Each structure stands twice: as structure tokens, then as C-alpha cells.
Amino acid sequence: MFVIDEEKKKETGLGDAYPIDSILDMISKSEGIDQSYRDIDMYLKEHSIVSHLICDFDFAAKLASGAEEIHIDSQCRKEGLDEDTVKEFVVQFEKKIAMIHPPIGAEIKGKVYVGVGNHRAYAKARLEQCDQFILIGEGLTDDQKRDLLREVASRSNTKQTSDKRTDSSADVIWQLQQAYRAIEDTDLSASDTLGEKNREWKKLLNKCETKEELDKTRRRWFDKWMNTRKPYSFQAKGTRTKIYNTAFTENSGQANTIAYTEADFKTIYAATFPGYEWDPDVYNFRKGEDIHQMHSQWNNRVENSPLNIKNSIWGLIFNSNLKNVGHKDEVHLIVSGDTGARTPAGRKKHIEMWLNAITQSWNRNNMREKMEHLPLISKVIFTRSLNGCNDQHFAYILNTQSKEFVEVERVEHTQSPKKKV
């Protein structure tokens, strides 16, 4: 096990860091070491990647936003974060259950991006808990760190790992696309050992003069990549061929449950609705405000998402016995997550279904006018969730006369959010 040596302590902007020889030293043998961590440890040692342990890493303050491109393209999951898994870890950590495998990531421009252990890391961030974090890649350039993040992510959650959800074919396709893009973007003039294999493959691919030659060389790369990263996954020849064909012909949007931070919400909200700021702790019916701000995730079934919102508001009003809330009070919502669509048009269709459900069953419901303490849902933002296409944030404001939602044009945010006017 790792023993902290105070003489080797290094003060960083992320906290006190201690050099480690092996990431496996951070894990108690009695708890059982994830095989993925063994594989990652071997890779780090092979390329002499420097690793440090940060004992009291502030996840809430230092973790990069899940909305950033660097985070998205370095993940092992095509669908990004699974909200239910994050919630499971939140419950565990609230009960003071120890985190056995510390997350692994790299620092780029003052923020930390996670390659392995995203669900644990973002659960810690939600709880504002500090805990162990393994920082890798000191001394590498930002581009090298991005490649390193993709590499360690692709080695996690493989089929040999028995204690968590393993890669789906969609996950593997996503990882393949990112790994191949790294080859295309590699700098042939570089000399670092980390990018040596990518440079070799790029030279071979550049020599291909026909589409057939390119496909044959790329297939050789694919087979080696699969055998190295996923030795026990999708071994049937037909299955691997299907994965290969899909990885290099699919052009639709890649969905991700993006891990937006509260800072992201503030920026998006202030840019969309000038004159207001996003601060749910302040704008809260329980505190006597006439505006209540809420964040909600899309449910796996499109029709359940507005139902969840309605139930949340209903429970808020009646379970808290809020007699001060009236019909003219407003609920402002930010809805994030994946609707299940793979194009902006498909996502827009699901959003319209959501708006229609809220309009008919809540805002224009005659029972709302007859009952006390039921506010209007007046402003809604649906945050971007697709990549590889022209997806965006969609925002709507209620016409109080017709009780219909009208789409608003989002402006770029360039100044600090203002207080409510």
C-alpha cells in the first residue's frame, strides 16, 4: 500500500500531490483490484507516465464541466454519464461508504478531466466532497494529455471486468472513432513515445492510394486495437465486422448525458434570459420568492419527463404546505440529458412533445386555476446533448395570454449574470 512521504509532497493548484510508482498501490488488495486498473497501470508504466495522488481533491471546484469537448471526446461511454449510476454513488457516498478505486484523470488549462471513474467523480462533485484522485500526465502537452485520456478510458469497463457494467458495442464504436481521429490528428514531426504507434499508423494510412488500400490498412489497425483493448469482447468475426463498418460509416449525432455544472447553468441561463441569474438556492418558493428555479433530467421515456416535472412541483407545493405560492408565480426550468434522439430534428420533436404535455396538463389545465398554490411553468431551457452535428440549447418562454410556449433566440453570454430585475 502507498505510504505518504511528506518530503516528496508537491504543492499544486489542485492540492498537495504525492508521486506514486503504481496506481495499484492506491487500492487495498483485500477490496479486490479492478482488472482495468491493472491494464491501465501497465500502460502508464510502459510509457513512463508520471502519476500523482491528490488526497483531498476538490471535485466540485476543480472538475471540468462535462459539457466541454475535451471531456466528451475522451470518454469510454457513447452515452456519457448514466444518471442512475451517478445517483447510486451519491447514495453510497452520503452513507460514508469508502471509494475503493480513485478516479484517474489529467489537468488541462487548470481544470481536471476524468478518463476513468466519471460516475464516482461527478457524484463526489454533487456532494461537494473531497477525496482521493489520481492525476496522470505531468510534463505532457495538452494534446498528449487528450490522447492519454482517450487511451486510459478505452481500457476501462472491458468485458474482463466483473464488478461493473461493461462496454456495449456502441461504447466500443465511440472509442474507436476517437482513437482513429487521434491518428488522423497526430503530428508526424513529434518524437514522444506516447504517440509513437499513432505516428506509425498515420504513415501507413498516408501511403494508401485507393479506398480499398485505406480500408484494408484501417481494418488491420482495428483488429490490433480490439485485440489490445478489448481482448474478451465481441470476439465473433461477424460481430467485429459490424462494429468496424458502423464505426466508419455512422455520421449521425453522438448522444452524451453531459455533466453540466452549476456554473454552466448560470452562463446558459443568463445568456438566454437577460435580466435574470440562475441561483436555485435563492430563487426558491420555500424562501418566499415568486420564482422557483429547478433542474431536471430527461427520463428514459420521453412521455415520463414532463410527468416527473409535474410531480416534483406538486410535491414541492403540497408536501411543504406553501400557502404563499399563487397562480401568477413562476417556475423556471433547465432540462438536461439525452431524449433518445440522434439528430437535432429528432430532439426538437421530443421537446415539442414535452412542451405540449406541460401546456395541456399543467399551464392550461382548468384545475390549476381552481386550485390554490399552483404556479405557471414559464421559462424552459433544454441543454445541448448531441455531438458531431449542429445541436444547440433550445429555450422557450410562456405567452401568458395564450398559455403557449414560444421559442426564444439564445444570445451569447459575455458578461457576468445579473440579478433579477
C-alpha positions as a printed NumPy array, in Angstrom:
array([[  0.   ,   0.   ,   0.   ],
       [  1.001,   3.581,  -0.628],
       [  2.623,   5.434,   2.26 ],
       [  2.571,   9.227,   2.135],
       [  6.05 ,  10.741,   2.197],
       [  5.72 ,  14.379,   3.247],
       [  9.223,  15.13 ,   1.969],
       [  8.059,  14.338,  -1.587],
       [  4.927,  16.473,  -1.315],
       [  4.391,  18.851,  -4.213],
       [  2.087,  21.852,  -3.809],
       [ -0.156,  22.374,  -6.847],
       [ -3.227,  24.384,  -7.731],
       [ -5.207,  21.177,  -7.316],
       [ -3.958,  20.391,  -3.824],
       [ -0.96 ,  18.635,  -2.316],
       [  0.295,  15.957,  -4.74 ],
       [  2.43 ,  12.912,  -3.913],
       [  4.331,  10.95 ,  -6.608],
       [  3.294,   7.297,  -6.916],
       [  5.059,   4.379,  -8.574],
       [  1.911,   2.389,  -9.287],
       [ -1.769,   3.318,  -9.251],
       [ -2.437,  -0.154,  -7.849],
       [ -0.777,   0.931,  -4.598],
       [ -3.782,   3.186,  -4.01 ],
       [ -6.143,   0.214,  -3.717],
       [ -6.378,  -2.252,  -0.861],
       [ -5.704,  -5.807,  -2.063],
       [ -8.424,  -7.053,   0.296],
       [-11.001,  -4.982,  -1.615],
       [-10.095,  -6.587,  -4.946],
       [ -8.367,  -4.645,  -7.707],
       [-10.322,  -3.949, -10.875],
       [ -8.588,  -5.668, -13.802],
       [ -8.996,  -2.488, -15.842],
       [ -6.779,  -0.672, -13.331],
       [ -4.118,  -3.369, -13.747],
       [ -4.183,  -2.864, -17.52 ],
       [ -4.034,   0.929, -17.193],
       [ -1.175,   0.648, -14.688],
       [  0.834,  -1.45 , -17.157],
       [  0.201,   1.085, -19.918],
       [  1.291,   4.024, -17.735],
       [  4.486,   2.209, -16.74 ],
       [  5.217,   1.192, -20.347],
       [  5.226,   4.846, -21.401],
       [  6.778,   6.221, -18.197],
       [  3.711,   8.364, -17.494],
       [  4.118,  10.332, -14.273],
       [  1.325,   9.778, -11.705],
       [  0.464,  11.66 ,  -8.519],
       [ -2.027,  11.112,  -5.739],
       [ -4.068,  14.069,  -4.54 ],
       [ -5.506,  13.058,  -1.189],
       [ -8.043,  15.871,  -0.784],
       [ -9.084,  16.65 ,  -4.328],
       [-11.937,  19.188,  -4.512],
       [-14.16 ,  17.582,  -7.162],
       [-16.789,  20.346,  -7.119],
       [-14.271,  23.139,  -7.67 ],
       [-11.64 ,  21.531,  -9.895],
       [-13.542,  19.046, -12.06 ],
       [-14.045,  20.231, -15.641],
       [-17.549,  20.647, -16.967],
       [-18.951,  17.591, -18.702],
       [-20.204,  19.953, -21.42 ],
       [-16.715,  20.635, -22.74 ],
       [-15.427,  18.975, -25.895],
       [-12.282,  17.677, -24.185],
       [-14.427,  15.79 , -21.674],
       [-16.833,  14.4  , -24.264],
       [-14.311,  13.051, -26.764],
       [-12.183,  11.353, -24.097],
       [-14.934,   9.195, -22.613],
       [-15.406,   5.446, -22.893],
       [-19.219,   5.696, -22.965],
       [-21.03 ,   6.764, -26.109],
       [-23.987,   7.817, -23.974],
       [-21.836,   9.66 , -21.467],
       [-22.844,   9.655, -17.815],
       [-25.637,   7.373, -16.678],
       [-27.737,   9.445, -14.293],
       [-28.938,   6.421, -12.297],
       [-25.34 ,   5.295, -11.732],
       [-24.346,   8.76 , -10.517],
       [-27.289,   8.723,  -8.105],
       [-26.244,   5.281,  -6.805],
       [-22.787,   6.619,  -5.971],
       [-24.305,   9.722,  -4.385],
       [-26.309,   7.49 ,  -2.04 ],
       [-23.225,   5.397,  -1.208],
       [-21.039,   8.408,  -0.505],
       [-23.751,  10.048,   1.595],
       [-23.631,   6.92 ,   3.758],
       [-19.844,   7.369,   4.111],
       [-19.082,   4.224,   2.095],
       [-15.447,   4.475,   1.007],
       [-14.459,   4.92 ,  -2.641],
       [-12.277,   1.877,  -3.422],
       [-10.904,   2.881,  -6.845],
       [ -9.926,   6.58 ,  -7.074],
       [-10.823,   8.275, -10.38 ],
       [ -7.976,   8.85 , -12.838],
       [ -7.567,  11.965, -14.944],
       [ -5.365,  14.764, -16.265],
       [ -5.167,  18.53 , -15.826],
       [ -5.589,  20.723, -18.888],
       [ -5.593,  24.507, -18.529],
       [ -6.343,  24.444, -14.808],
       [ -9.254,  22.005, -14.971],
       [ -9.222,  18.24 , -14.431],
       [-10.743,  15.859, -16.963],
       [-11.587,  12.324, -15.883],
       [-10.567,   9.346, -18.017],
       [-11.661,   6.623, -15.598],
       [-14.23 ,   6.883, -12.816],
       [-16.55 ,   9.621, -14.109],
       [-19.609,   8.461, -12.161],
       [-17.656,   8.42 ,  -8.899],
       [-16.076,  11.8  ,  -9.642],
       [-19.299,  13.624, -10.537],
       [-21.111,  12.059,  -7.568],
       [-18.402,  13.481,  -5.309],
       [-18.782,  16.842,  -7.041],
       [-22.535,  16.909,  -6.412],
       [-21.958,  16.196,  -2.735],
       [-19.079,  18.696,  -2.609],
       [-16.915,  16.018,  -1.003],
       [-13.133,  15.959,  -1.274],
       [-11.431,  12.596,  -1.755],
       [ -8.538,  10.81 ,  -3.475],
       [ -7.788,  11.44 ,  -7.142],
       [ -5.005,  10.021,  -9.324],
       [ -3.515,  12.709, -11.578],
       [ -1.571,  11.489, -14.602],
       [  0.403,  13.061, -17.434],
       [  2.599,  15.674, -15.763],
       [  5.023,  17.089, -18.308],
       [  2.903,  16.199, -21.348],
       [  1.424,  18.738, -23.757],
       [ -2.335,  19.331, -23.757],
       [ -2.739,  17.321, -26.982],
       [ -0.772,  14.437, -25.477],
       [ -2.943,  14.549, -22.365],
       [ -6.074,  14.335, -24.517],
       [ -4.675,  11.252, -26.255],
       [ -3.727,   9.823, -22.872],
       [ -7.261,  10.35 , -21.541],
       [ -8.758,   8.541, -24.554],
       [ -6.287,   5.695, -24.105],
       [ -6.915,   5.047, -20.418],
       [-10.681,   5.442, -20.929],
       [-10.681,   2.812, -23.675],
       [ -9.006,   0.367, -21.283],
       [-11.73 ,   0.675, -18.641],
       [-15.027,  -1.222, -18.387],
       [-13.829,  -4.084, -20.584],
       [-15.505,  -7.472, -20.524],
       [-12.898,  -8.972, -18.194],
       [-14.126,  -6.553, -15.525],
       [-16.815,  -8.268, -13.493],
       [-17.801,  -5.655, -10.914],
       [-19.464,  -3.033, -13.129],
       [-21.342,  -2.511, -16.398],
       [-19.047,  -3.431, -19.281],
       [-18.682,  -1.833, -22.715],
       [-21.578,  -2.044, -25.134],
       [-20.909,  -2.225, -28.873],
       [-21.961,   1.437, -29.092],
       [-19.338,   2.307, -26.45 ],
       [-16.632,   0.483, -28.405],
       [-17.661,   2.213, -31.643],
       [-17.432,   5.578, -29.897],
       [-13.958,   4.785, -28.549],
       [-12.795,   3.548, -31.972],
       [-13.89 ,   6.776, -33.62 ],
       [-11.994,   8.867, -31.084],
       [ -8.875,   6.675, -31.329],
       [ -8.87 ,   6.843, -35.133],
       [ -9.348,  10.604, -35.049],
       [ -6.285,  10.81 , -32.779],
       [ -4.262,   9.039, -35.505],
       [ -5.53 ,  11.447, -38.157],
       [ -4.62 ,  14.443, -35.963],
       [ -1.226,  13.168, -34.825],
       [  1.886,  15.244, -35.518],
       [  4.382,  13.248, -37.6  ],
       [  7.218,  15.548, -36.58 ],
       [  6.824,  14.691, -32.878],
       [  9.145,  12.216, -31.142],
       [  7.422,  11.306, -27.88 ],
       [  6.964,   7.603, -27.11 ],
       [  3.289,   8.111, -26.205],
       [  2.342,   8.914, -29.8  ],
       [  4.814,   6.553, -31.487],
       [  2.256,   3.935, -32.575],
       [ -0.155,   6.592, -33.853],
       [  2.625,   8.074, -35.989],
       [  3.432,   4.634, -37.404],
       [ -0.199,   4.047, -38.351],
       [ -0.599,   7.508, -39.853],
       [  2.406,   6.913, -42.103],
       [  0.899,   3.608, -43.267],
       [ -2.5  ,   5.201, -43.864],
       [ -0.949,   8.111, -45.773],
       [  0.663,   5.65 , -48.194],
       [ -2.723,   4.244, -49.23 ],
       [ -3.581,   5.368, -52.765],
       [ -7.012,   3.8  , -53.13 ],
       [-10.111,   3.461, -50.978],
       [ -9.571,  -0.307, -50.928],
       [ -5.999,   0.065, -49.632],
       [ -7.162,   2.531, -46.984],
       [ -9.925,   0.205, -45.845],
       [ -7.548,  -2.772, -45.662],
       [ -4.954,  -0.848, -43.607],
       [ -7.591,   0.63 , -41.333],
       [ -9.046,  -2.844, -40.758],
       [ -5.594,  -4.08 , -39.696],
       [ -5.433,  -1.205, -37.202],
       [ -8.942,  -2.026, -35.982],
       [ -8.091,  -5.693, -35.341],
       [ -4.964,  -4.769, -33.376],
       [ -6.851,  -2.124, -31.401],
       [ -9.605,  -4.575, -30.479],
       [ -7.179,  -7.349, -29.536],
       [ -5.215,  -4.977, -27.289],
       [ -8.038,  -3.018, -25.626],
       [-10.952,  -5.472, -25.795],
       [ -9.412,  -8.966, -25.869],
       [-12.508, -10.696, -24.484],
       [-15.206,  -8.516, -26.047],
       [-17.179,  -9.148, -29.25 ],
       [-14.874, -11.913, -30.48 ],
       [-17.119, -13.274, -33.24 ],
       [-15.79 , -12.245, -36.653],
       [-19.201, -11.159, -37.912],
       [-19.806,  -9.009, -34.834],
       [-16.45 ,  -7.289, -35.148],
       [-17.08 ,  -6.618, -38.836],
       [-20.393,  -4.991, -37.957],
       [-18.677,  -2.835, -35.324],
       [-15.991,  -1.829, -37.825],
       [-18.497,  -0.932, -40.541],
       [-20.629,   1.093, -38.136],
       [-17.651,   2.924, -36.641],
       [-16.536,   4.249, -40.003],
       [-19.863,   4.904, -41.742],
       [-22.025,   6.405, -38.963],
       [-22.37 ,  10.172, -39.294],
       [-25.323,  10.978, -37.034],
       [-25.067,  12.843, -33.758],
       [-23.377,  11.149, -30.84 ],
       [-25.505,  11.391, -27.709],
       [-23.998,  12.133, -24.322],
       [-25.591,  12.781, -20.963],
       [-23.429,  15.852, -20.48 ],
       [-22.416,  16.624, -16.922],
       [-23.251,  20.315, -16.766],
       [-22.066,  22.197, -13.712],
       [-23.963,  24.939, -11.874],
       [-21.553,  27.432, -13.474],
       [-22.625,  26.158, -16.915],
       [-26.284,  26.606, -15.988],
       [-25.62 ,  30.172, -14.822],
       [-23.954,  31.054, -18.115],
       [-26.585,  29.393, -20.323],
       [-29.49 ,  30.858, -18.339],
       [-28.137,  34.418, -18.202],
       [-27.386,  34.355, -21.938],
       [-30.894,  33.14 , -22.711],
       [-32.91 ,  35.266, -20.29 ],
       [-31.05 ,  38.588, -19.769],
       [-32.024,  40.253, -16.524],
       [-32.116,  37.034, -14.525],
       [-29.485,  34.812, -12.959],
       [-29.574,  31.097, -12.236],
       [-29.464,  30.553,  -8.48 ],
       [-31.916,  27.857,  -7.267],
       [-30.785,  28.348,  -3.664],
       [-32.059,  31.943,  -3.805],
       [-34.991,  31.708,  -6.207],
       [-36.969,  29.18 ,  -4.237],
       [-40.644,  29.08 ,  -3.219],
       [-39.615,  27.797,   0.195],
       [-37.79 ,  31.094,   0.766],
       [-40.781,  33.211,  -0.201],
       [-39.651,  34.031,  -3.752],
       [-42.207,  34.347,  -6.574],
       [-39.859,  32.439,  -8.927],
       [-38.741,  28.863,  -8.364],
       [-35.765,  27.536, -10.375],
       [-35.316,  23.801, -10.933],
       [-33.016,  21.463, -12.856],
       [-34.355,  18.162, -14.153],
       [-33.034,  15.26 , -16.24 ],
       [-34.854,  13.695, -19.174],
       [-36.414,  10.372, -18.25 ],
       [-35.627,   7.315, -20.388],
       [-39.171,   7.535, -21.771],
       [-39.989,  10.869, -23.401],
       [-43.535,  10.949, -22.078],
       [-42.359,  10.443, -18.483],
       [-40.118,  13.52 , -18.412],
       [-42.913,  16.144, -18.147],
       [-44.756,  13.871, -15.714],
       [-41.734,  13.889, -13.42 ],
       [-41.667,  17.706, -13.508],
       [-45.353,  17.936, -12.646],
       [-44.972,  15.504,  -9.765],
       [-41.933,  17.41 ,  -8.456],
       [-43.783,  20.744,  -8.444],
       [-46.924,  19.2  ,  -6.95 ],
       [-44.879,  17.601,  -4.178],
       [-42.957,  20.817,  -3.554],
       [-46.144,  22.858,  -3.089],
       [-48.266,  20.473,  -1.044],
       [-45.682,  18.488,   0.9  ],
       [-44.124,  21.748,   2.086],
       [-47.544,  23.373,   2.672],
       [-46.528,  26.502,   0.728],
       [-49.601,  28.682,   1.051],
       [-47.751,  31.768,  -0.184],
       [-47.459,  30.405,  -3.76 ],
       [-50.118,  31.602,  -6.226],
       [-51.217,  31.283,  -9.854],
       [-49.015,  34.143, -11.045],
       [-45.835,  32.736,  -9.542],
       [-43.406,  31.155, -11.982],
       [-41.293,  28.019, -12.319],
       [-38.139,  28.296, -14.441],
       [-36.625,  25.007, -15.602],
       [-33.39 ,  23.742, -17.065],
       [-33.806,  20.261, -18.527],
       [-30.638,  18.353, -19.447],
       [-29.86 ,  14.87 , -20.678],
       [-30.489,  12.616, -23.649],
       [-34.002,  12.385, -25.144],
       [-33.07 ,   9.266, -27.103],
       [-32.931,  11.149, -30.421],
       [-29.82 ,  11.141, -32.607],
       [-30.419,  14.306, -34.633],
       [-31.325,  17.885, -33.643],
       [-34.599,  17.496, -35.552],
       [-35.458,  14.35 , -33.616],
       [-34.563,  16.033, -30.348],
       [-36.701,  19.053, -31.29 ],
       [-39.653,  16.731, -31.894],
       [-39.267,  15.231, -28.416],
       [-39.017,  18.713, -26.913],
       [-42.252,  19.73 , -28.645],
       [-43.93 ,  16.644, -27.167],
       [-42.674,  17.732, -23.736],
       [-43.94 ,  21.301, -24.163],
       [-47.343,  20.134, -25.378],
       [-47.683,  17.781, -22.386],
       [-46.835,  20.562, -19.906],
       [-49.101,  23.046, -21.675],
       [-52.162,  20.805, -21.757],
       [-51.801,  19.048, -18.418],
       [-50.465,  21.936, -16.31 ],
       [-50.416,  25.511, -17.629],
       [-53.779,  25.334, -19.458],
       [-55.41 ,  22.845, -17.116],
       [-58.657,  24.3  , -15.701],
       [-57.984,  22.542, -12.399],
       [-54.862,  24.652, -11.936],
       [-56.972,  27.824, -11.873],
       [-59.478,  26.285,  -9.468],
       [-56.864,  25.031,  -7.018],
       [-54.702,  27.217,  -4.827],
       [-50.909,  27.333,  -4.806],
       [-50.225,  26.073,  -8.358],
       [-47.747,  28.285, -10.3  ],
       [-47.098,  28.587, -14.034],
       [-44.171,  26.912, -15.75 ],
       [-42.995,  29.974, -17.681],
       [-39.378,  29.536, -18.831],
       [-37.657,  26.339, -20.015],
       [-34.16 ,  25.629, -21.38 ],
       [-33.287,  22.251, -22.91 ],
       [-29.492,  21.965, -22.933],
       [-27.479,  20.549, -25.813],
       [-26.89 ,  16.785, -25.731],
       [-25.713,  15.764, -29.239],
       [-22.21 ,  15.96 , -30.676],
       [-20.957,  15.544, -34.205],
       [-23.837,  17.645, -35.56 ],
       [-25.298,  21.136, -35.159],
       [-27.138,  20.608, -31.901],
       [-27.785,  23.563, -29.585],
       [-29.61 ,  24.716, -26.479],
       [-33.352,  25.157, -27.077],
       [-35.196,  27.727, -24.943],
       [-38.866,  28.668, -24.564],
       [-40.865,  31.348, -22.771],
       [-44.569,  31.236, -21.975],
       [-47.062,  33.589, -23.607],
       [-49.147,  34.322, -20.53 ],
       [-52.262,  35.145, -22.596],
       [-52.393,  32.004, -24.744],
       [-50.509,  29.775, -22.255],
       [-48.419,  28.567, -25.24 ],
       [-44.628,  28.311, -25.279],
       [-42.69 ,  30.436, -27.763],
       [-39.116,  29.611, -28.753],
       [-36.601,  32.318, -27.884],
       [-33.354,  33.047, -29.671],
       [-30.366,  32.377, -27.458],
       [-27.701,  35.088, -27.302],
       [-24.055,  34.502, -26.425],
       [-23.232,  35.319, -22.815],
       [-20.326,  37.732, -22.438],
       [-20.927,  39.443, -19.08 ],
       [-21.488,  38.382, -15.511],
       [-25.07 ,  37.233, -14.776],
       [-27.294,  39.977, -13.434],
       [-29.64 ,  39.805, -10.501],
       [-33.362,  39.56 , -11.089],
       [-34.893,  42.882, -12.152]])
